[in-house]
Amino acid sequence: MPGRGEAAGWRRRAALGAGLALAVVPAPRAARAASWPERPVKVLVPFPPGGTVDILARLIASGLSETLGQAFVCENRPGAGGNIAAAAAARAAPDGYTLLMGSPGTQAINAHLYASPGYDGIADFAPIVLVADVPNILAAHPDLGVRTVPGLVAKARERAAAGSRLAYGETSIGGSTHLSAELFRIQAGIEAEHVSYRGSAPMLQDLLPGRVQFGFDNLPSILPHLRSGALSGLGVTSAARWPGLPDLPAIAESLPGYEVTAWFGLLAPRGTPAALVETANAAARRAMAAPALRARFMEVGAQPVGGTPDDYAARIASEHRRWGVVIRQAGIRME
């Protein structure tokens, strides 16, 4: 049996050993964060190819690939207003190899629309960076014969008085384009037939030939059709005119107080090491500062943002509160 002095010494050595063990536990996590990414990174995109989320996800993925020397691969998983991809990202390992290109719908709106979206847009994610702000556009088929917001409102009232209604589309039930449309309809005081689509491409397949007469879409998705003259741009949903389209009025010029702006950014699953999040944030900001990539964002109609992870978290929280109020007032609910 050891004496009391020997026992005390053993306890001191054991305590010191335990302290050293605890001190080195974080080292492997820090090392992994410092060496990330060591293999391709998957970026889940909650909506179909060709839409704004897809366009912007592929732009930032290409920038990150170039900056970090590792492939960032976009994978489209559309469905349920973005819930399928967001839930998959929330359940992924928090190791930096599965990211989500989040939107107002996935992070701030769906929690108020769906009884069980399958994830928590705030608690289940570690925000990395706010990639871009994007306005929505109100556009009409040229055959409707309207070129302004007041003209559309007058046409809708004329049709309703004659016993028929104009039909309008949006690209994501419960998403920013849907809320843009509902807010417009309420503030303009018009009745029209609502048609919802699962993405920009299917909505445009009906708007371009005039099967629906007007609709709301994110600017990057609809911009080529405005430039070609296939659709008539009537208004932008931002509070003021968008810098890239100075001749297109803001809807707020006709409906004071009207404002909706979409935003998109990268998130990681909750529990992702803070050092890794900071590494990803710094890389994304470097990529977005490159003149060529920045010009590409502006070319498609998006305003690159950047900022810190905390900045993005604050934006999500603010939008979550704002749209919760709007959705309750409008009585919108999804099963």
Buried (B, 14 or more C-beta within 10 A) or exposed (E): EEEEEEEEEEEEEEEEEEEEEEEEEEEEBEEBBEEBBEEEBBBBBBBBBBBBBBBBBBBBBBBBBBBBEBBBEBEBBBEBBBBBBBBBBBEBEBBBBBBBBBBBBBBBBBBBBBEEBBBEBBEBBBBBBBBBBBBBBBBBBEEBEBEBBBBBBEBBBEBBEEEEBBBBBBBBBBBBBBBBBBBBBBBBEBEBEBBBBBBBBBBBEBBBEBEBBBBBBBBBBBBEBBEEEBBBBBBBBBBEBBEBBEEBBBBBBBBEEBBBBBBBBBBBBBEBBEBBBBBBBEBBBBBBEEEEBBEBBBEBBBBBBBBBBEBBBBBBBEBBEEBBEBBEEEEBEBE
